[in-house]
Amino acid sequence: MADPTPEDPTRWLDTDELESWMALTTVMIRLPAALGRQLQRDSGLTHFEYQVLAGLSQAPDRTLRMSDLAVVTEGQLPRLSQVTARMEKRGWLTRATDPSDGRFTLASLTDDGMQVLVDAAPGHVEAVRRLVFDPLTSAQIRQLREIGRRLRSSLDDEDR
C-alpha cells in the first residue's frame, strides 16, 4: 500500500498488518460464537447471561448497579434490562432500587444464580482452555496477555 499523501492521508495497512487484522477479526467473531454454543448446549445459558452472572459473582456482596454491570458486560442498558428481567424470573438475581441513590437500580446475584454459574463454569473454562490456551505455547500466552493489555489500554484511551 502507498504511504499517506496530502491527497490521500489514509494510513493503509501493510500486508503483515492486514493479515494480522484479518486473523484477529476472525477470532473476535468466531470465539464468542463458539463459547456461546458451548454454554447454550451444556448449561442453557447465553454467553451474555454467563457474563452477567460472572460479573455479579465478582462484585462485593455479589451486587452491582445496573450501569456498572453494563460496563462489566459491555452490554447496553436496554439489553441488560431485558436479560436481567428474564434472569430475575428464574430466581438467579434480584433487582432493587439503590437505597443510597434512588436513581440507580442494583442487581444482586442470588444463591440459585451463583449455583447456575458454579455449574456452568467447568464446561466454560474447559472450552476457553481448549479454544484459546491449548493451541499456544507458554511464551505465546504471555505475549497474548501483553497484547491484550495494550489493546485494552488503547480502547480505554478511546473511551475517555
Secondary structure as the mmCIF struct_conf table of DSSP 4:
data_model
#
loop_
_struct_conf.conf_type_id
_struct_conf.id
_struct_conf.beg_label_comp_id
_struct_conf.beg_label_asym_id
_struct_conf.beg_label_seq_id
_struct_conf.end_label_comp_id
_struct_conf.end_label_asym_id
_struct_conf.end_label_seq_id
HELX_LH_PP_P HELX_LH_PP_P1 ALA A 2 PRO A 4
BEND BEND1 PRO A 6 GLU A 7
HELX_RH_AL_P HELX_RH_AL_P1 THR A 15 SER A 43
BEND BEND2 GLY A 44 GLY A 44
HELX_RH_AL_P HELX_RH_AL_P2 HIS A 47 SER A 57
TURN_TY1_P TURN_TY1_P1 GLN A 58 GLN A 58
BEND BEND3 ALA A 59 ALA A 59
HELX_RH_3T_P HELX_RH_3T_P1 PRO A 60 ARG A 62
STRN STRN1 THR A 63 ARG A 65
HELX_RH_AL_P HELX_RH_AL_P3 MET A 66 THR A 73
TURN_TY1_P TURN_TY1_P2 GLU A 74 GLU A 74
HELX_RH_AL_P HELX_RH_AL_P4 LEU A 77 LYS A 89
TURN_TY1_P TURN_TY1_P3 ARG A 90 GLY A 91
BEND BEND4 TRP A 92 TRP A 92
STRN STRN2 LEU A 93 THR A 97
TURN_TY1_P TURN_TY1_P4 PRO A 99 SER A 100
TURN_TY1_P TURN_TY1_P5 GLY A 102 ARG A 103
BEND BEND5 PHE A 104 PHE A 104
STRN STRN3 THR A 105 LEU A 109
HELX_RH_AL_P HELX_RH_AL_P5 ASP A 111 VAL A 128
HELX_RH_PI_P HELX_RH_PI_P1 ARG A 129 PHE A 133
TURN_TY1_P TURN_TY1_P6 ASP A 134 PRO A 135
BEND BEND6 LEU A 136 LEU A 136
HELX_RH_AL_P HELX_RH_AL_P6 SER A 138 ASP A 159
#
